[in-house]
Amino acid sequence: MACHTHISDQVGLCMACWADMQFIQAPICDVTGTPLPHDSGENILSLEALSDPPRYDKARVALKFNAHARRLIHKLKYHDQQHIAPLMAKMMLHAARDLFVDGDAAIVCPVPLHHWRYFRRRFNQADLLARQVAQQSQAAYMPKLIKRIRSTKTQVGLTREERQKNVKGAFVLNAKWVEQARGKTIFIVDDVITTGATVDEIASCLKAEGLAPVYILAFAKIIHQKVI
C-alpha cells in the first residue's frame, strides 16, 4: 500500500516499507504519547507535557511523521485510496492498546471538517480512520458529536500560538449527542498531530460540557520538541 510492490496480502506493506516505518514504542510520555530517549519508570512525562500541559488527558500515536508516514497519509487524504484506512487504524489501535480497556464504554469521534471543505474534498480522512477504529475496537462511532462551525485557514506553516488562535472557537458540540456521550471515554481521531492545537481546542469543548476523559488517537505525530 506504500510502494506498490506485490505482496501476498491484498493490503499491506512489504518488508522494506515496514522497516522504514518509525513506529512509536515504549518508553513514551504517558500524556502526549511522545517517545522518550530512555525508560525511567511508569507514568513518565515529557518536557512538552510538563511545560505546556495539554487539555486532553492522554494521546497515543502509531508513527513518527516521516516521508513514509506522509506517503500513506497523502494516499488516503488526497488520492482517495480509502482501502488503506483499515490497516492504518489497526496500527493506531495497537499504539492505544493501554487505553482501549473497554470498547463498550468508549466513543470514537473524528476531528471534523468544515462543511465547505468537506464539500470540496468529498470525504474526511479523520472520519475514515475513526470509523475503522470504532469498528475494530467495538466502540461506539459518533461522528456528529463535534461540529466545526468556522472554516479555518490551513495550519501548515503556522506556529503553535498561531494555530491556537486559528482554531479558537472553531468547534461546538451537538446538543443532540452530548447526553449519549456523558460518562463515556471519548477518543478523538486525527491523521496527524503537529502542535496539538486542534485537538486541544476540541478537548476544551468536550470538558466544558463535563465530558471526560478525552483521549487523542492519531496515525502520526511530528516530533518537534526535545523530551526528558
C-alpha positions as CSV (number, residue, x, y, z in Angstrom):
1,M,0.0,0.0,0.0
2,A,3.0,2.3,0.1
3,C,5.4,1.3,-2.7
4,H,3.1,-0.8,-4.9
5,T,5.4,-3.9,-4.6
6,H,3.4,-7.1,-5.0
7,I,2.9,-8.9,-1.7
8,S,0.7,-11.9,-0.5
9,D,-1.8,-9.7,1.3
10,Q,-4.3,-7.6,-0.6
11,V,-3.5,-4.5,1.5
12,G,-0.2,-4.4,3.5
13,L,3.4,-3.3,3.5
14,C,6.4,-5.0,2.1
15,M,9.4,-5.8,4.4
16,A,11.3,-2.8,3.2
17,C,8.5,-0.4,3.9
18,W,7.8,-2.0,7.3
19,A,11.5,-1.3,8.2
20,D,11.2,2.3,7.2
21,M,8.1,3.0,9.3
22,Q,9.2,4.7,12.6
23,F,6.7,3.1,15.0
24,I,6.4,4.9,18.3
25,Q,7.2,2.4,21.0
26,A,7.8,2.5,24.8
27,P,9.1,4.4,26.6
28,I,6.7,7.2,25.8
29,C,5.3,10.2,27.6
30,D,2.2,9.0,29.4
31,V,0.2,12.1,28.5
32,T,1.3,13.2,25.0
33,G,2.5,9.8,23.6
34,T,5.8,11.4,22.6
35,P,8.7,8.9,22.5
36,L,11.3,9.3,25.3
37,P,15.0,8.6,25.0
38,H,15.2,6.3,28.0
39,D,12.9,4.4,30.3
40,S,12.7,6.0,33.8
41,G,9.7,4.0,35.0
42,E,5.9,4.2,34.6
43,N,3.9,7.4,34.0
44,I,6.9,9.5,32.9
45,L,6.1,12.9,31.4
46,S,7.9,14.6,28.6
47,L,9.2,18.2,28.8
48,E,6.3,19.0,26.4
49,A,3.7,17.8,28.8
50,L,5.4,19.4,31.9
51,S,5.9,22.9,30.4
52,D,2.6,23.2,28.5
53,P,0.1,20.6,29.7
54,P,-2.5,19.7,27.1
55,R,-6.2,19.9,27.7
56,Y,-6.8,16.4,26.7
57,D,-6.0,13.5,29.1
58,K,-3.8,11.3,27.0
59,A,-2.7,10.8,23.4
60,R,-1.4,7.8,21.6
61,V,0.2,7.8,18.1
62,A,1.2,5.0,15.9
63,L,4.2,6.5,13.9
64,K,6.7,9.3,13.9
65,F,5.9,11.5,10.9
66,N,8.4,10.9,8.2
67,A,8.4,10.5,4.4
68,H,6.9,7.0,4.6
69,A,4.1,8.0,7.0
70,R,3.4,11.1,4.9
71,R,3.1,8.9,1.8
72,L,0.4,6.8,3.4
73,I,-1.5,9.8,4.7
74,H,-1.4,11.5,1.3
75,K,-2.7,8.4,-0.4
76,L,-5.7,8.4,2.0
77,K,-6.2,12.2,2.1
78,Y,-5.5,13.3,-1.4
79,H,-5.7,10.2,-3.6
80,D,-8.9,8.7,-2.3
81,Q,-7.2,5.3,-1.5
82,Q,-9.7,4.5,1.2
83,H,-8.8,0.8,1.2
84,I,-5.7,1.6,3.3
85,A,-7.7,3.0,6.2
86,P,-8.3,-0.4,8.0
87,L,-4.6,-1.2,8.3
88,M,-3.8,2.4,9.4
89,A,-6.5,2.1,12.1
90,K,-5.1,-1.2,13.2
91,M,-1.7,0.4,13.8
92,M,-3.3,3.2,15.7
93,L,-5.2,0.8,17.9
94,H,-2.0,-1.1,18.7
95,A,-0.5,2.1,19.9
96,A,-3.5,2.8,22.1
97,R,-4.0,-0.7,23.5
98,D,-3.4,0.5,27.0
99,L,-6.3,3.0,26.7
100,F,-8.9,0.8,25.0
101,V,-9.7,-1.3,28.1
102,D,-13.5,-1.4,27.5
103,G,-14.8,-0.8,24.0
104,D,-18.4,-0.7,25.2
105,A,-17.6,2.3,27.4
106,A,-15.8,4.2,24.6
107,I,-16.9,6.7,21.9
108,V,-14.9,7.4,18.8
109,C,-15.2,10.8,17.1
110,P,-13.2,12.3,14.2
111,V,-11.7,15.7,14.1
112,P,-14.4,17.3,11.9
113,L,-14.1,19.3,8.6
114,H,-16.0,22.5,8.0
115,H,-18.8,21.7,5.6
116,W,-17.3,23.8,2.7
117,R,-14.0,21.9,2.9
118,Y,-15.9,18.6,3.1
119,F,-17.9,19.6,0.0
120,R,-14.7,20.2,-1.9
121,R,-12.8,17.1,-0.7
122,R,-15.9,14.8,-0.6
123,F,-14.7,12.9,2.5
124,N,-12.8,13.5,5.8
125,Q,-9.7,11.3,6.2
126,A,-10.0,11.5,10.0
127,D,-13.6,10.2,9.7
128,L,-12.4,7.2,7.6
129,L,-9.9,6.4,10.3
130,A,-12.4,6.9,13.2
131,R,-14.9,4.6,11.6
132,Q,-12.3,1.9,11.3
133,V,-11.1,2.4,14.8
134,A,-14.6,2.1,16.2
135,Q,-15.4,-1.0,14.1
136,Q,-12.2,-2.8,15.1
137,S,-12.4,-1.9,18.8
138,Q,-16.2,-2.3,19.0
139,A,-16.5,1.2,20.4
140,A,-19.4,3.5,19.6
141,Y,-18.9,5.6,16.5
142,M,-20.3,9.2,17.0
143,P,-19.2,11.4,14.0
144,K,-21.7,14.2,14.7
145,L,-20.8,14.9,18.4
146,I,-18.3,17.6,17.4
147,K,-19.1,20.2,14.7
148,R,-16.7,22.7,13.1
149,I,-18.6,25.9,12.8
150,R,-15.8,28.1,11.4
151,S,-13.7,27.5,8.3
152,T,-10.1,28.0,9.4
153,K,-7.2,28.6,7.2
154,T,-4.7,25.8,6.7
155,Q,-2.4,25.2,9.7
156,V,0.6,24.4,7.6
157,G,3.5,26.8,8.3
158,L,1.8,28.4,11.4
159,T,3.5,28.5,14.8
160,R,1.8,26.8,17.9
161,E,0.4,30.2,19.0
162,E,-0.9,31.0,15.5
163,R,-2.5,27.5,15.3
164,Q,-4.2,28.0,18.7
165,K,-5.6,31.4,17.6
166,N,-6.6,29.9,14.2
167,V,-8.8,27.2,15.8
168,K,-10.1,29.2,18.8
169,G,-13.9,29.0,18.8
170,A,-14.0,26.8,15.7
171,F,-15.8,23.8,17.3
172,V,-19.0,23.3,19.2
173,L,-20.8,20.2,20.5
174,N,-24.0,18.9,19.0
175,A,-26.5,19.0,21.9
176,K,-28.4,16.1,20.4
177,W,-25.4,13.7,21.2
178,V,-24.0,15.2,24.4
179,E,-26.1,13.2,26.8
180,Q,-25.3,10.0,25.0
181,A,-21.6,10.7,25.3
182,R,-21.8,11.6,29.0
183,G,-19.9,9.1,31.3
184,K,-18.1,7.6,28.3
185,T,-14.4,7.6,27.4
186,I,-14.0,9.8,24.3
187,F,-11.4,9.2,21.6
188,I,-10.7,12.0,19.2
189,V,-9.2,10.6,16.0
190,D,-7.0,12.5,13.5
191,D,-4.4,11.6,10.9
192,V,-1.5,13.8,12.1
193,I,-0.7,15.7,15.2
194,T,1.6,18.7,14.7
195,T,1.4,21.0,17.7
196,G,-1.8,19.6,19.1
197,A,-3.7,22.9,18.9
198,T,-6.7,21.5,17.1
199,V,-7.2,18.5,19.4
200,D,-6.6,20.8,22.4
201,E,-9.4,23.1,21.3
202,I,-11.8,20.1,20.8
203,A,-10.8,18.7,24.3
204,S,-11.7,22.1,25.8
205,C,-15.2,22.0,24.2
206,L,-15.8,18.5,25.5
207,K,-14.6,19.2,29.0
208,A,-16.6,22.4,29.2
209,E,-19.7,20.1,28.9
210,G,-18.4,17.8,31.5
211,L,-17.4,15.1,29.0
212,A,-14.2,13.2,30.1
213,P,-11.8,11.5,29.9
214,V,-10.7,12.7,26.5
215,Y,-8.1,10.7,24.7
216,I,-6.4,11.6,21.3
217,L,-5.6,8.9,18.8
218,A,-3.5,9.7,15.7
219,F,-1.7,7.9,12.9
220,A,1.4,10.1,13.0
221,K,3.0,12.9,15.0
222,I,5.6,15.5,14.1
223,I,8.2,15.2,16.8
224,H,9.2,18.9,17.2
225,Q,10.3,19.3,20.8
226,K,13.0,17.8,22.9
227,V,11.9,15.5,25.7
228,I,13.4,14.4,29.0
